[in-house]
Each structure stands twice: as structure tokens, then as C-alpha cells.
């Protein structure tokens, strides 16, 4: 019986956002819960998140996106429009849009089915500040993106290489990274460092666990 109890506990899908973020309005917390429910439902067919993370998606995806979004916004509060690249499951873009409704958020993904999910979520959550673009990163128009963010898309080097034309001089790319962000920064080729200036925006820990996460930005200086 004890073994069965452990299995039942392991299969419980957690939702602790109300407990962790009581400062969020009841309306925002309710909409985040709706997003969570839809994510779990659609994940069965679209593989939006790893099956291993479904039971703790509240920490690994929602809390992570809330904390990172707050760091980005507090560092640049006047951002009026930001692109979330490779946004298939909506993290952090949909969360950012919920937290900061005055900012236009463009969700970009090359997978048409995931884009349909993003459009569905924007409608369900009544997010008038969200638009979805079914495009590859490389096909974004030249100089079109002043502010960009991405979570788990690719390495920093590959990210800035793929947006070298679409981000204009003075533009900023925010990268959501784990503890080894310093290694990625160190691997940026010298020729790219003459065009992009990397720096740490802020570090944070999730409400559970001891692992540190970071928001790193690359400013396009040339």
C-alpha cells in the first residue's frame, strides 16, 4: 500500500502559484491556472513540455517565467513591444503578457500546430496584447525586433547569430539560462563580441530547489 501511495503522490499535478506569488492579483492567478490546465490538456498531443516536468510545471515553467519576466521588465520598464522567439509552449511570452498588459508581446514559432495553441491561449486568456507569428527566427524582417527574449531555444552564440539582421543596432536580446550561463557567454566567438555586448541582468531561484537561473542580455552595439 505504501508503494501505491508514493505512486499516487508522484502523479499529482502540482499548482502552488497562489502560495508562492500572493502579490499577484486574484485575476492574474486565475488566468495562470487556466493556462496551466490548457497546457496539460494539449500537451498530450502537441508535446509542449517534457512529460517529466508536467507534475511540477508550476515551478519549472510558470514560476520560472514569472521571475524571469519580472527581471526583464524591471531592468527595462519602458519596453513597449517584445518578441518571444521559439515560443511554442508560450513560456515566457504568455506569462510576460499576463503580468504586463501594457506591453505588446509577439510570439514567434515555426511549428504551425504550436502557433495554433498559442492563438488558442491568447483567446482563452483574453490577451489583447498578444500576437502570434508562424515564422522561423531567420525569416523575421531586417531590423524589425528591438527587444527579444527566448527560453530554452538555443545557445547564446546561435541565438545572436540567427538574429544578426532582424535585431537593429541598439536592440537587446534577453536569454533565459541556467547556472552555466557563464560558459555560454565565454563561447561567444570573438567576431560576434564586436557586434554584441553580453551582460548579466539578474539571477533567481525557483520557490523549490537550490538551482540558480539567470537572465542574460546581449546588447547589439554595432
Phi and psi in degrees as a GROMACS rama.xvg file:
@    title "Ramachandran Plot"
@    xaxis  label "Phi"
@    yaxis  label "Psi"
@TYPE xy
-61.0282  -39.807  UNK-2
-61.9843  -41.149  UNK-3
-64.6109  -38.7491  UNK-4
-62.2237  -40.1452  UNK-5
-64.918  -40.4824  UNK-6
-64.2311  -40.5274  UNK-7
-64.4075  -41.437  UNK-8
-62.6409  -40.6084  UNK-9
-68.6616  -23.7162  UNK-10
-94.2414  3.3808  UNK-11
-81.4726  125.995  UNK-12
-83.0086  116.134  UNK-13
-78.7397  149.667  UNK-14
-145.235  100.855  UNK-15
-121.031  16.4679  UNK-16
-63.1182  -37.9087  UNK-17
-60.5716  -39.0477  UNK-18
-72.7124  -40.5868  UNK-19
-80.2681  -32.2756  UNK-20
-126.778  62.6087  UNK-21
-65.8164  -14.77  UNK-22
-75.3216  -17.9138  UNK-23
-72.0371  146.437  UNK-24
-65.6382  152.204  UNK-25
-55.0875  -35.7868  UNK-26
-64.9127  -45.7785  UNK-27
-64.5751  -42.1585  UNK-28
-64.7749  -36.0755  UNK-29
-66.0115  -40.7703  UNK-30
-70.2614  -35.2365  UNK-31
-63.3186  -39.0318  UNK-32
-64.5042  -41.1302  UNK-33
-61.9123  -43.5659  UNK-34
-58.613  -44.0488  UNK-35
-60.5549  -45.202  UNK-36
-62.9785  -43.0947  UNK-37
-68.069  -37.6335  UNK-38
-60.8391  -47.4334  UNK-39
-61.6622  -41.6072  UNK-40
-65.4284  -49.8692  UNK-41
-75.8004  -17.9913  UNK-42
-64.6721  -24.4539  UNK-43
-63.5208  -30.1704  UNK-44
-111.113  -23.9792  UNK-45
-105.216  -8.19553  UNK-46
50.3533  56.0352  UNK-47
-74.0578  -37.3606  UNK-48
-133.949  161.078  UNK-49
-63.1993  137.518  UNK-50
-54.9538  -29.9157  UNK-51
-66.6886  -23.3667  UNK-52
-100.442  -2.54238  UNK-53
-58.9268  -43.0881  UNK-54
-72.5102  -19.2667  UNK-55
-125.136  31.7302  UNK-56
-62.1886  -27.0565  UNK-57
-60.4129  -35.6717  UNK-58
-87.0232  -53.7846  UNK-59
-72.0993  -25.4603  UNK-60
-115.405  -50.3114  UNK-61
-75.9562  -53.3435  UNK-62
-62.24  -40.5052  UNK-63
-58.8385  -46.1707  UNK-64
-68.6989  -36.0612  UNK-65
-63.3682  -49.1938  UNK-66
-65.575  -43.2443  UNK-67
-66.9756  -41.3935  UNK-68
-61.314  -39.8249  UNK-69
-65.146  -38.6664  UNK-70
-64.9673  -45.1802  UNK-71
-60.7563  -48.8724  UNK-72
-66.7199  -41.0693  UNK-73
-68.3238  -27.8263  UNK-74
-78.9701  -27.1433  UNK-75
-141.822  71.8713  UNK-76
-65.5474  -13.5902  UNK-77
-94.9172  9.61627  UNK-78
-59.7502  122.696  UNK-79
-101.469  -17.8054  UNK-80
-154.397  133.181  UNK-81
-139.878  142.142  UNK-82
-101.604  133.37  UNK-83
-106.115  108.081  UNK-84
-89.0627  138.558  UNK-85
64.4738  44.4682  UNK-86
-84.7759  13.554  UNK-87
-27.2318  -48.6867  UNK-88
-96.5441  -2.72787  UNK-89
92.3554  2.74541  UNK-90
-100.724  129.312  UNK-91
-93.4013  0.96992  UNK-92
-53.8866  -48.4424  UNK-93
-66.1449  -38.1023  UNK-94
-66.3993  -43.8126  UNK-95
-57.938  -43.7138  UNK-96
-64.3635  -36.6911  UNK-97
-67.9406  -40.7875  UNK-98
-74.2727  -34.1572  UNK-99
-128.957  75.3442  UNK-100
-63.1547  -15.6465  UNK-101
-80.0003  -10.0349  UNK-102
-100.87  130.488  UNK-103
-76.1798  130.8  UNK-104
-120.212  124.048  UNK-105
-107.648  117.912  UNK-106
-94.6094  122.417  UNK-107
-116.976  126.712  UNK-108
-152.749  147.34  UNK-109
-86.4802  -13.4557  UNK-110
-89.1247  114.352  UNK-111
-63.8356  -34.5272  UNK-112
-69.4151  -37.5517  UNK-113
-70.7535  -32.6212  UNK-114
-65.4962  -35.9792  UNK-115
-64.893  -38.2163  UNK-116
-63.5249  -43.0516  UNK-117
-63.1557  -41.249  UNK-118
-64.7341  -41.4969  UNK-119
-58.202  -46.9591  UNK-120
-65.7936  -41.2012  UNK-121
-59.9945  -36.8514  UNK-122
-71.6704  -47.5442  UNK-123
-61.3725  -39.3754  UNK-124
-86.4602  0.0469609  UNK-125
54.8225  48.2173  UNK-126
-96.2549  94.8823  UNK-127
-74.3448  -10.3119  UNK-128
-96.706  13.9281  UNK-129
-116.988  133.993  UNK-130
-128.199  155.143  UNK-131
-122.506  133.007  UNK-132
-123.343  120.877  UNK-133
-86.8073  84.3466  UNK-134
-144.119  161.456  UNK-135
-82.7817  158.584  UNK-136
-59.9791  -42.0338  UNK-137
-66.5418  -20.8789  UNK-138
-91.317  0.952308  UNK-139
-66.0576  139.597  UNK-140
-59.0428  148.614  UNK-141
-56.1987  133.267  UNK-142
63.6952  20.3999  UNK-143
-88.8525  -15.6845  UNK-144
-120.864  107.241  UNK-145
-78.6779  -40.5062  UNK-146
-126.183  133.183  UNK-147
-137.683  147.501  UNK-148
-140.508  156.466  UNK-149
-156.104  145.486  UNK-150
-128.266  116.705  UNK-151
68.5831  20.484  UNK-152
-80.3051  -54.165  UNK-153
-166.732  -175.46  UNK-154
-71.3424  161.915  UNK-155
-60.3694  -42.8054  UNK-156
-59.1451  -47.8255  UNK-157
-67.6248  -34.0968  UNK-158
-64.0941  -47.396  UNK-159
-75.0983  -26.552  UNK-160
-68.013  -40.3108  UNK-161
-72.7876  -18.772  UNK-162
-113.128  17.0036  UNK-163
-60.8134  -27.3641  UNK-164
-96.0282  -34.4007  UNK-165
-80.7742  -21.6372  UNK-166
-98.6989  121.234  UNK-167
-77.9862  168.578  UNK-168
-58.4768  133.755  UNK-169
93.7747  -8.53992  UNK-170
-76.792  161.86  UNK-171
-132.523  135.132  UNK-172
-114.662  118.376  UNK-173
-95.9979  126.024  UNK-174
-112.559  123.773  UNK-175
-89.5562  116.564  UNK-176
-130.719  166.641  UNK-177
-92.3729  -161.722  UNK-178
-63.283  -25.5859  UNK-179
-94.2834  28.3409  UNK-180
-60.5131  -32.8649  UNK-181
-62.0767  -34.1438  UNK-182
-65.7301  -42.7989  UNK-183
-63.006  -40.9735  UNK-184
-62.7509  -41.1902  UNK-185
-65.8675  -22.1442  UNK-186
-89.9703  -0.363701  UNK-187
-67.0053  123.677  UNK-188
-56.922  145.423  UNK-189
-53.2942  -41.5593  UNK-190
-64.3764  -29.6167  UNK-191
-75.8532  -28.969  UNK-192
-67.758  -17.0206  UNK-193
-82.0471  -11.4564  UNK-194
-109.619  -33.0557  UNK-195
-122.437  139.895  UNK-196
-115.212  108.455  UNK-197
-84.0509  146.946  UNK-198
-158.692  157.438  UNK-199
-84.0387  127.119  UNK-200
-87.9573  -43.2411  UNK-201
-177.898  155.908  UNK-202
-116.694  156.141  UNK-203
-156.804  160.581  UNK-204
-117.731  148.296  UNK-205
-72.6979  162.223  UNK-206
-61.0494  -19.6411  UNK-207
-125.774  146.382  UNK-208
87.1955  166.912  UNK-209
-110.644  -0.623982  UNK-210
-69.5785  136.398  UNK-211
-92.4239  141.665  UNK-212
-119.299  165.332  UNK-213
-146.344  152.269  UNK-214
-109.732  117.284  UNK-215
-111.243  140.454  UNK-216
-119.557  151.11  UNK-217
-121.241  118.389  UNK-218
-89.8891  130.261  UNK-219
-83.1259  111.547  UNK-220
-102.454  -7.38899  UNK-221
